[in-house]
Amino acid sequence: MTDAPRGTIRQAFERARGLVQQGQRTLAVQQLEAILEAEPNEVNALLLLGSLRSVEGRLKDAEALVRKASDLAPDFHDASLELARIQRLSKNTSDAINTLRKLIDRAPSNNRAWQLLGDSLYENGQTREGRDAFRQAAQVDPHRNQIRGAIEALKDGRNHEAEQSLRAVLTAEPNHVHALVGLASLAIEAGATEDAEHLLEHARRISPYSDIVWRNVARLHSERANNGAAVEAARRAVELDPDAADAWSMLGNVQAWGLKPEEAEASFTRSLELRNEQPRVWMSLGHVRKTLGNRQGSEAAYKEAISQQPDLGEAFWSLADLKTYVFSDADLQSMLSMLQTPGVGDTDLAGFHFALGKAFEDRKDFGPSFEHYAAGNAIKARLDPFDADGFSDTINAVEQVFDTAFMGTPPLPAPPDEIVPVFIVGLPRSGSTLVEQILASHSRVEGTMELPHILNYVRSMKSGGGYPQSVADMPPEELRALGERYIAETEAYRTGQDFFIDKMPNNFLHVGLIAKMLPQAVFIDARRDPRDCCLSAFKQNFARGQTFSYGLDILGQYYRDYLRVMRHWDHVLPGRVHRVQYESMVSDTEREIRNLLAHCGLDFEPACLAFHETRRAVRTASAEQVRQPIYARGVGHWKNFEPWLGELFTALGDAIPSDTPNASGTSDNNI
């Protein structure tokens, strides 16, 4: 190739690059060496060969090749960037900083140079200068507006639009840290945690000292219910940039999810000290104050969020979700006007409708109230539809796998001193928080939260196409190991009691799996009149995960499917599931509490009767209600909305009770 024309060399280089993309590095190296024999100063070949030598670990050779390319073409910025990267790999961080400063002198708007300089400065112990470099990288980023638009689309629930914008950025700049993090955020939201992990690993390789990367690593661990790792990652983000309000708010989020509301309150407060104008952080502060039972402080935080962002419908809903807050006439008019305001996102519009439903309901104006609840649900259903027929098919499969023969095979026994998890299952708004509060008032029982671990295990099995059949194929040792994993992974939410509560209602579908994993597990089915239960779910603006609640017809079908699978568990696991009927708990509280404790193997304690006096963090919509003595006003509440519930009644069919519910602990297919 010594006398080859320039066009031939260009073609040869493209072949070499293609070989790299195909993973044939040895052939690519041979091609590049041939090019450089013919044209020793071919800068593209020098750069690519240098990069390949760095992959091989031949860093001195790599640096010499890339330095030559950079010297030959000072305006070839990719060569200077690669030279700095190789110098960092060689632990010559000071040289890398000098290379990058020279590049920035020539090209002050090169955001990649600023980003790499930030990491290099951090590595060199110059943390403040590193933070300044990261900020400058964001300032000069040519994709800044696209990234900002994608973030706004994410906040408004326009995920497809956000993804398109982020992928366009990555097409132009494959190593764009903020775009990688944005896609990871979308993947986390979609439950594709493995995809998110790959994206964040890539981002972390590019910029290991970027607090935004570590914030999202924390979010990923939180999604996987690995709270210890989530807190560690969030603290790392705070260490990297203690002046970053977003880092403190992420730390607050993972602390809140880890049932550390006092610590979360302190982190959110610090974030707001650094940057007061953060309406969503004010909203998060309101949430943890609600968890702590500080109703006035919670209201104040939500109102501050509204004052900063009047179109934040989620904050209005948060006030409504206190259940004790009564909207003023001025509040009502403000919310109604926001429905006519252009530019309000769907998520906030839904929030306004749900809050207005509550406002009109408090005024006993049930017609407009129902209209707003229905409008809010219609928006949510459009954003996140539920496959009711697919859910019924899943129950069919579960019943086939977890049959009498399979469930009759005894699991490996639990050690005698094993921790006992108490699973409270059922539908949301069925009285499960009341049952949890009663049990958590016992000296041997610890309340936690709606733990996502079982659902995560099932999701992981489904991704392999195996659930529920894969459970039947698992040897007893593997099932027992999964139970031990659950006990270990939930330790971060516990403080040492021998009983703890997992209140994830959706676990009702997986009682069979749990019984095989955890032979010591206790099951409580919290049940309520289906008309009250379904209506209450319809009125609740769930943050996530309860997409079946967005339509009355689907709610009715879902409730019937729930009854069906619970009858199945009664058949294949006789006596394992204790039924607590909310109406019975209200009418004969002490008897029901004694029966409940006896099923759990616990002695009666008077504190369980005085459950409303128990001071603990409660992270559900019923947080304020369970801090009051038991009351009957929730019984028969559906009658206020009876004229508009025909669709629900039709879907429920014979699931509607025809007489007074049976006592707790008995099976009644009509309840």
C-alpha positions in Angstrom: 0.0 0.0 0.0 3.1 2.2 -0.1 1.9 4.1 -3.2 -1.8 3.8 -2.6 -3.9 6.9 -3.4 -5.7 8.7 -0.6 -9.1 7.2 -1.6 -7.7 3.7 -1.1 -6.4 4.6 2.3 -9.8 6.0 3.3 -11.5 2.8 2.2 -8.9 0.7 4.1 -9.6 2.8 7.2 -13.3 2.2 6.9 -12.7 -1.5 6.6 -10.6 -1.4 9.8 -13.3 0.5 11.6 -15.9 -2.0 10.4 -13.7 -4.9 11.8 -13.6 -3.1 15.2 -17.4 -2.9 15.2 -17.6 -6.6 14.4 -15.2 -7.4 17.3 -12.4 -8.6 15.0 -9.7 -6.5 16.7 -6.7 -8.5 15.5 -7.6 -8.1 11.9 -8.4 -4.4 12.5 -4.9 -3.9 14.0 -3.3 -5.6 11.0 -5.3 -3.3 8.6 -4.3 -0.2 10.5 -0.7 -1.1 10.7 -0.7 -1.6 6.9 -2.3 1.8 6.5 0.4 3.4 8.7 3.1 1.7 6.7 1.8 3.3 3.6 1.0 6.7 5.3 2.7 7.1 8.7 1.0 10.4 9.3 -2.6 9.2 8.8 -4.1 10.6 11.9 -7.4 8.6 11.9 -5.4 5.4 11.7 -3.0 6.6 14.5 -6.0 7.4 16.7 -7.9 4.2 16.2 -4.8 2.0 16.5 -3.8 3.9 19.7 -7.3 3.2 21.1 -7.0 -0.5 20.4 -3.5 -0.6 22.0 -5.1 0.9 25.1 -7.7 -1.8 25.2 -4.8 -4.4 25.0 -3.2 -2.7 28.0 -0.2 -1.4 25.9 -0.6 2.1 27.3 2.8 3.5 26.4 2.4 2.4 22.7 -1.1 3.8 22.8 -0.1 7.2 24.2 2.7 7.5 21.6 0.4 6.8 18.7 -2.4 9.1 19.9 0.1 11.9 20.9 1.4 11.8 17.3 -2.1 12.2 15.9 -2.7 15.1 18.3 0.5 16.8 17.4 0.0 16.4 13.7 -3.6 17.8 13.9 -4.0 20.1 16.8 -7.6 20.8 15.7 -8.4 17.0 15.8 -10.1 17.3 19.2 -10.9 13.6 19.4 -7.2 12.8 19.4 -6.6 15.2 22.3 -9.5 13.7 24.2 -8.3 10.2 23.7 -4.8 11.2 24.7 -6.1 12.6 28.0 -8.1 9.4 28.5 -5.0 7.2 28.0 -3.0 9.4 30.3 -5.6 8.9 33.0 -5.5 5.2 32.5 -1.7 5.4 32.9 -2.2 7.2 36.2 -0.7 10.3 34.7 -3.6 12.5 35.8 -1.6 15.7 35.8 -0.6 15.2 32.2 -4.2 14.5 31.3 -5.2 17.8 33.0 -2.6 19.7 31.0 -3.7 18.0 27.8 -7.3 19.0 28.4 -6.5 22.6 29.4 -4.6 23.0 26.2 -7.6 21.6 24.3 -10.0 23.9 26.1 -7.8 26.9 25.3 -8.3 26.0 21.6 -11.9 24.9 21.9 -13.6 26.5 25.0 -17.0 25.1 24.0 -16.0 21.5 23.8 -18.3 20.0 26.5 -16.6 16.6 26.3 -13.3 18.2 27.2 -14.8 19.9 30.2 -16.5 16.7 31.3 -13.2 14.7 31.1 -11.4 17.6 32.9 -13.9 17.4 35.7 -13.2 13.7 36.3 -9.5 14.3 36.0 -9.5 17.1 38.5 -11.5 15.0 41.0 -9.1 12.2 40.5 -6.3 14.6 41.3 -7.9 15.7 44.5 -9.1 19.1 43.1 -12.8 18.5 43.9 -14.0 22.1 43.8 -12.3 22.7 40.4 -13.8 19.4 39.2 -17.3 20.5 40.1 -16.7 23.8 38.3 -15.6 21.9 35.2 -18.7 19.7 35.3 -20.9 22.8 35.5 -19.1 24.4 32.6 -19.6 21.1 30.6 -23.3 21.5 31.1 -23.2 25.2 30.2 -21.5 24.6 26.8 -23.3 21.4 26.0 -24.7 21.8 22.4 -27.4 19.3 23.3 -28.4 21.2 26.4 -31.9 22.2 25.2 -32.7 18.7 24.0 -31.7 17.3 27.4 -33.8 19.9 29.2 -36.7 19.2 26.9 -36.4 15.5 27.6 -36.4 16.1 31.4 -39.6 18.2 31.1 -41.2 15.4 29.0 -40.2 12.9 31.7 -41.8 15.0 34.4 -45.0 15.3 32.3 -45.2 11.5 31.6 -44.4 11.9 27.9 -41.9 9.1 28.1 -41.8 8.3 24.3 -41.0 11.9 23.5 -38.3 11.9 26.1 -36.8 8.7 24.8 -36.7 10.0 21.2 -34.9 13.2 22.3 -32.3 11.3 24.3 -31.6 8.7 21.6 -31.1 11.6 19.1 -28.5 13.1 21.4 -26.7 9.7 21.7 -26.7 9.3 17.9 -24.8 12.6 17.7 -22.7 11.9 20.8 -22.6 8.2 21.9 -20.9 9.0 25.3 -23.1 11.8 26.4 -23.4 11.2 30.1 -26.7 13.1 30.7 -28.4 11.3 27.8 -27.2 7.9 29.1 -28.5 8.8 32.5 -31.8 10.0 31.1 -32.4 6.7 29.2 -31.5 4.8 32.3 -34.1 6.8 34.2 -36.7 5.8 31.6 -35.6 2.1 31.8 -36.0 2.2 35.6 -39.5 3.7 35.3 -40.4 0.9 32.8 -39.0 -1.8 35.2 -36.2 -2.7 32.8 -33.6 -2.5 35.5 -31.0 -4.6 33.7 -31.0 -2.1 30.8 -30.7 0.7 33.3 -27.8 -1.0 34.9 -25.9 -1.3 31.6 -26.6 2.3 30.7 -25.4 3.5 34.1 -22.3 1.3 34.0 -21.4 2.9 30.7 -22.0 6.4 32.1 -19.9 5.6 35.2 -17.0 4.4 33.0 -17.1 7.7 31.1 -17.6 9.9 34.2 -17.0 8.2 37.5 -17.0 11.4 39.5 -20.3 12.8 38.2 -22.9 13.1 41.0 -25.7 12.8 38.5 -24.6 9.3 37.6 -24.4 8.3 41.3 -27.8 9.8 41.9 -29.3 7.5 39.4 -27.3 4.5 40.6 -29.0 5.2 43.9 -32.4 5.3 42.2 -31.7 2.0 40.5 -30.7 0.3 43.7 -33.9 1.7 45.3 -36.0 0.3 42.5 -34.5 -3.1 43.2 -35.2 -2.6 46.9 -31.5 -2.7 47.8 -31.8 0.2 50.2 -28.3 -0.2 51.7 -26.6 0.2 48.3 -29.0 3.0 47.4 -28.1 5.0 50.4 -24.4 4.3 49.8 -24.7 5.6 46.2 -26.7 8.6 47.2 -24.1 9.5 49.9 -21.4 9.2 47.2 -23.3 11.7 45.1 -23.5 14.1 48.1 -19.7 13.6 48.8 -18.9 14.4 45.2 -20.9 17.6 45.2 -22.1 18.6 48.7 -23.5 21.9 47.2 -25.7 20.1 44.8 -29.3 20.3 45.9 -30.3 17.4 43.7 -27.8 15.1 45.4 -29.3 15.9 48.8 -32.9 15.4 47.5 -31.9 12.0 46.1 -30.4 11.0 49.5 -33.7 12.1 51.1 -35.7 10.0 48.6 -33.8 6.8 49.4 -33.8 7.5 53.1 -37.6 7.9 52.9 -38.0 4.6 51.1 -35.7 3.0 53.6 -38.1 4.0 56.4 -35.7 6.6 57.8 -38.1 9.6 57.7 -36.2 11.7 60.2 -33.0 11.4 58.2 -35.0 12.0 55.0 -36.5 15.2 56.4 -33.0 16.5 57.3 -31.8 15.7 53.7 -34.7 17.4 52.0 -34.3 20.4 54.3 -30.6 20.7 53.3 -31.5 20.5 49.7 -34.0 23.3 50.1 -31.5 25.4 52.0 -29.2 25.1 48.9 -32.0 25.9 46.5 -35.4 26.9 47.8 -37.2 27.0 44.5 -37.8 23.2 44.2 -41.6 22.6 44.4 -41.2 18.8 44.0 -38.7 18.6 46.8 -41.1 20.6 49.0 -43.7 18.0 48.0 -41.3 15.2 49.1 -40.8 17.0 52.4 -44.5 17.0 52.8 -44.6 13.3 52.3 -42.1 12.5 55.0 -43.7 14.8 57.4 -47.0 13.0 56.7 -45.2 9.7 57.4 -44.0 11.1 60.7 -47.5 12.2 61.7 -46.7 16.0 61.4 -49.9 17.0 59.6 -49.4 20.7 59.9 -45.8 20.6 58.7 -47.0 18.4 55.8 -49.7 20.8 54.8 -47.2 23.7 55.0 -44.8 21.9 52.7 -47.4 21.1 50.1 -48.7 24.7 50.1 -45.2 26.0 49.6 -44.8 23.6 46.6 -48.1 25.1 45.2 -47.0 28.7 45.8 -43.8 28.0 43.8 -45.6 26.0 41.0 -49.4 26.7 40.9 -49.9 24.1 38.1 -48.4 21.3 40.2 -51.5 19.2 40.4 -49.7 16.4 42.3 -49.2 18.8 45.2 -53.0 19.6 45.3 -53.6 15.9 45.3 -51.1 15.4 48.1 -53.2 17.8 50.2 -56.3 15.8 49.4 -54.5 12.6 50.2 -54.0 13.7 53.8 -57.7 12.8 54.0 -58.1 15.3 56.7 -57.5 18.5 54.7 -60.6 20.5 53.5 -60.1 22.7 50.5 -61.3 26.3 50.7 -63.4 27.9 48.0 -60.3 29.7 46.8 -58.5 26.4 46.5 -61.5 25.0 44.5 -61.5 27.9 42.1 -57.7 27.7 41.7 -57.9 24.1 40.7 -60.8 24.6 38.3 -58.9 27.4 36.6 -55.9 25.1 36.2 -57.9 22.6 34.2 -58.4 25.4 31.6 -54.7 26.5 31.6 -52.7 25.5 28.5 -49.5 23.6 29.1 -50.5 21.7 32.2 -49.1 18.1 31.9 -51.3 15.0 32.0 -49.9 13.8 35.3 -50.8 17.2 37.0 -54.2 17.4 35.2 -55.0 14.0 36.7 -53.8 15.3 40.1 -56.2 18.3 39.8 -59.1 16.0 38.9 -58.5 13.7 41.8 -58.1 16.6 44.2 -61.3 18.2 42.9 -63.1 14.9 43.4 -62.2 15.0 47.0 -63.1 18.7 47.3 -66.6 18.2 45.9 -67.0 15.0 48.0 -66.3 16.9 51.2 -69.0 19.3 50.1 -71.3 16.3 49.6 -71.7 17.4 46.0 -71.3 13.8 44.8 -72.2 14.3 41.1 -69.3 16.7 40.2 -67.1 14.7 42.6 -67.6 11.5 40.6 -67.1 13.4 37.3 -63.7 14.5 38.4 -62.6 11.2 39.8 -63.6 9.6 36.5 -61.8 12.3 34.5 -58.6 11.7 36.5 -58.8 8.0 36.0 -59.4 8.4 32.3 -56.1 10.3 32.0 -54.3 7.7 34.0 -55.8 4.8 32.0 -54.6 6.5 28.8 -51.1 6.9 30.2 -50.8 3.4 31.6 -53.5 1.0 30.5 -54.2 -2.3 32.3 -54.5 -5.7 30.5 -57.4 -7.2 32.4 -57.7 -10.3 30.2 -54.0 -10.9 30.5 -54.3 -10.7 34.3 -57.0 -13.3 34.2 -54.8 -15.5 32.1 -52.0 -15.2 34.6 -54.4 -16.4 37.4 -55.3 -19.4 35.2 -51.6 -20.2 34.9 -51.0 -19.7 38.7 -53.9 -22.0 39.6 -52.6 -24.7 37.2 -49.0 -24.6 38.6 -49.8 -24.2 42.3 -52.2 -27.1 42.4 -52.9 -29.4 45.3 -50.2 -31.9 44.3 -47.5 -29.2 44.1 -48.5 -27.3 47.2 -48.9 -30.5 49.1 -45.2 -31.3 48.8 -43.7 -30.0 52.0 -41.0 -27.3 51.6 -37.7 -27.4 53.3 -38.4 -26.4 57.0 -37.3 -23.0 58.2 -34.7 -22.9 61.0 -36.4 -22.8 64.5 -35.2 -19.3 65.2 -36.1 -17.9 61.8 -37.6 -14.4 61.4 -41.3 -14.6 60.6 -42.7 -12.4 57.8 -46.4 -11.5 58.0 -47.8 -10.9 54.5 -50.9 -8.7 54.4 -52.4 -9.1 51.0 -55.6 -8.1 49.2 -56.7 -5.0 47.3 -55.5 -1.5 48.1 -57.9 0.5 50.3 -59.2 -2.7 51.9 -58.2 -1.9 55.5 -54.7 -3.4 55.2 -53.1 -0.4 56.8 -55.4 -0.7 59.8 -54.4 -4.4 60.1 -50.8 -3.5 59.9 -51.1 -0.8 62.5 -52.8 -3.2 64.9 -50.1 -5.9 64.4 -47.3 -3.3 64.6 -48.6 -2.2 68.0 -47.6 -5.7 69.3 -44.2 -5.8 71.2 -42.9 -8.6 68.9 -44.0 -7.2 65.6 -42.4 -4.6 63.4 -44.2 -2.8 60.6 -42.2 -1.9 57.5 -43.9 -0.9 54.2 -45.2 -2.3 50.9 -41.9 -4.2 50.2 -41.4 -4.8 46.4 -39.1 -7.8 46.8 -41.5 -10.6 45.9 -42.8 -8.7 42.9 -39.2 -8.1 41.8 -38.4 -11.8 42.0 -41.5 -12.6 40.0 -40.6 -9.9 37.4 -37.2 -11.4 37.0 -38.7 -14.9 36.5 -41.1 -13.5 33.9 -38.3 -11.9 32.0 -37.0 -15.4 31.3 -40.4 -16.5 30.2 -40.7 -18.9 33.1 -43.2 -17.7 35.7 -45.1 -19.4 37.1 -43.9 -22.8 35.6 -40.4 -22.0 36.6 -41.4 -22.3 40.3 -42.5 -25.9 39.8 -39.2 -26.7 38.2 -37.1 -25.2 41.1 -35.6 -27.7 43.5 -36.6 -27.2 47.2 -33.1 -26.0 47.9 -33.4 -23.2 45.4 -36.8 -22.1 46.7 -35.4 -22.1 50.3 -32.4 -20.0 49.1 -34.9 -17.5 47.6 -36.6 -17.3 50.9 -33.3 -16.7 52.7 -32.5 -14.0 50.1 -35.8 -12.3 50.9 -35.0 -12.3 54.6 -31.5 -10.9 54.0 -32.7 -8.2 51.5 -35.4 -6.9 53.8 -33.1 -6.6 56.8 -32.4 -3.0 56.0 -36.1 -2.2 56.7 -36.1 -4.0 60.1 -34.6 -3.3 63.5 -34.6 -6.7 65.2 -38.1 -8.0 66.0 -38.9 -11.6 65.3 -42.0 -10.8 63.3 -42.2 -8.2 60.6 -44.9 -7.1 58.1 -44.8 -6.9 54.4 -47.9 -5.0 53.3 -47.6 -5.2 49.5 -51.2 -5.9 48.6 -50.4 -7.3 45.1 -48.6 -10.3 46.7 -52.1 -12.0 46.9 -51.2 -13.5 43.5 -48.0 -15.0 44.8 -49.1 -16.7 48.1 -48.1 -20.1 46.6 -44.6 -18.9 45.8 -44.1 -17.3 49.2 -45.4 -20.4 51.0 -42.8 -22.4 49.2 -40.0 -19.9 49.8 -40.9 -19.1 53.4 -42.6 -22.0 55.2 -42.8 -19.9 58.3 -44.7 -17.1 56.6 -48.0 -15.9 57.9 -50.7 -14.7 55.5 -53.5 -12.2 56.2 -56.1 -11.4 53.6 -57.5 -7.9 54.3 -61.0 -7.7 52.8 -63.7 -5.1 52.6 -67.1 -4.8 51.0 -66.2 -4.8 47.3 -68.3 -1.7 46.6 -66.5 0.3 49.2 -63.1 -1.2 48.3 -63.4 -0.7 44.6 -64.8 2.8 44.9 -62.1 3.8 47.3 -59.4 2.5 44.9 -61.1 4.4 42.1 -60.9 7.6 44.1 -57.2 7.1 45.0 -54.6 8.7 42.7 -52.0 5.9 43.1 -48.4 7.0 42.3 -47.7 3.7 40.5 -48.4 0.0 40.3 -52.2 -0.1 40.6 -53.2 0.4 37.0 -56.3 -1.8 37.4 -57.9 1.0 39.4 -58.5 3.3 36.5 -61.8 2.0 35.3 -64.9 0.7 37.2 -65.4 -2.2 34.8 -61.8 -3.3 35.1 -61.9 -2.9 38.9 -64.9 -5.2 39.1 -63.3 -7.8 37.0 -60.0 -7.5 38.9 -61.9 -7.9 42.2 -63.5 -11.1 41.0 -60.2 -12.5 39.9 -58.8 -11.6 43.3 -61.6 -13.6 44.9 -60.9 -16.5 42.6 -57.3 -16.8 43.4 -57.9 -16.4 47.1 -60.4 -19.3 47.0 -57.7 -21.2 45.3 -55.2 -20.6 48.1 -57.9 -21.6 50.6 -58.2 -24.9 48.7 -54.5 -25.8 48.3 -53.2 -24.2 51.5 -56.1 -24.8 54.0 -55.8 -22.7 57.1 -52.8 -20.7 56.0 -54.6 -17.5 55.0 -56.5 -15.7 57.7 -59.3 -13.4 56.5 -59.9 -10.0 58.2 -63.2 -8.5 57.1 -63.0 -4.7 57.6 -66.7 -4.4 58.6 -66.3 -7.2 61.2 -63.2 -5.4 62.6 -65.3 -2.2 63.0 -68.2 -4.0 64.7 -66.4 -6.3 67.0 -62.8 -5.0 67.2 -61.5 -6.9 70.2 -62.7 -10.3 69.0 -61.2 -9.7 65.6 -57.9 -8.6 67.0 -57.7 -11.6 69.2 -58.4 -13.9 66.3 -55.8 -12.1 64.2 -53.1 -12.4 66.8 -53.9 -16.0 67.5 -53.5 -16.8 63.8 -50.0 -15.2 63.9 -49.1 -17.2 67.0 -49.0 -14.1 69.2 -50.4 -13.5 72.6 -52.9 -10.7 73.0 -51.6 -7.4 74.1 -53.8 -4.4 75.1 -51.6 -2.1 72.9 -53.1 -3.7 69.9 -56.5 -2.3 70.9 -55.0 1.1 71.4 -53.3 0.9 68.0 -54.0 4.6 67.2 -51.6 5.6 70.0 -48.7 3.7 68.4 -46.1 6.1 67.1 -44.5 4.8 63.9 -43.8 5.8 60.4 -46.8 5.1 58.1 -46.3 5.4 54.4 -49.7 4.9 52.9 -52.8 6.9 52.0 -54.3 5.8 55.4 -51.5 7.3 57.4 -53.7 9.9 59.2 -56.7 7.5 59.5 -54.8 4.8 61.5 -53.7 7.5 64.0 -57.4 7.8 65.0 -59.6 5.3 66.9 -61.5 2.8 64.7 -64.6 4.3 63.2 -67.5 3.1 61.0 -68.0 6.0 58.7 -66.1 4.2 55.9 -68.7 1.4 55.9 -71.3 1.7 53.2 -69.6 4.8 51.8 -70.4 3.6 48.2 -74.0 4.6 48.7 -73.1 8.3 48.2 -72.0 7.5 44.7 -74.6 4.7 43.9 -76.2 6.5 40.9 -72.8 6.4 39.0 -71.6 2.9 40.0 -73.7 0.7 37.7 -70.7 -0.3 35.6 -68.9 -1.5 38.7 -72.0 -3.4 40.0 -72.4 -5.2 36.7 -68.7 -6.2 36.7 -68.8 -7.4 40.3 -71.9 -9.5 39.7 -72.4 -12.0 42.5 -69.3 -10.8 44.3 -71.5 -8.2 45.8 -72.6 -9.4 49.3 -76.2 -10.1 49.8 -76.2 -9.9 53.6 -74.0 -9.1 56.6 -70.4 -10.2 56.1 -69.3 -13.3 57.9 -66.9 -13.1 60.8 -63.2 -12.8 60.2 -61.4 -16.0 59.5 -64.2 -17.7 57.5 -64.4 -18.1 53.8 -67.3 -16.5 52.0 -67.1 -16.4 48.2 -69.5 -13.5 48.1 -67.4 -11.1 50.2 
